[in-house]
Amino acid sequence: MTVAIAGWLIAFGLAGPQAAWSALTGGMISVISTAYFALRVFSGRRGKPAKVIVRSFYVGEAQKILLTVILFVVAIVWLKVDFLPMFLTYMAGFMAFWLALLPMLSGANE
C-alpha cells in the first residue's frame, strides 16, 4: 500500500492527476492480487499435509496471475489509465514484495 501511495505522489508531482490516478491503479492491482494470494494460500492451512500446502501455492499463484491480468484489462479498457505510470507502480509493488523477503531468504534474521 505504501508503494501505491508513493507512486501516486511521484506521478502527481511529475505528470499530473491523470498519471497519478494511473499509478494508484497500478499500485492497487499489486495490492489486490498479492492480498488475494496471501488469503488464498495462508488461511486455514495448519495441520495439512505438505502436498496440500504446496498444491495451494501453485493454485494460488495461477489464480493470482489470472486476477492480475483481469485487473489490468479492466484498468486499461474501462478506467482509461495511462499505461506507463500504471505498469511502473505495479512493478514497484511487485518488487517490494520480493525485496521484503530478501533478509529472510538470505538468513539475515537468524
Secondary structure, DSSP 4 states (H G I P E B T S, - for coil): -HHHHHHHHHHHHHH-HHHHHHHHHHHHHHHHHHHHHHHHHHSS-TT--HHHHHHHHHHHHHHHHHHHHHHHHHHHHTS---HHHHHHHHHHHHHHHHHHHHHHHHTTT-
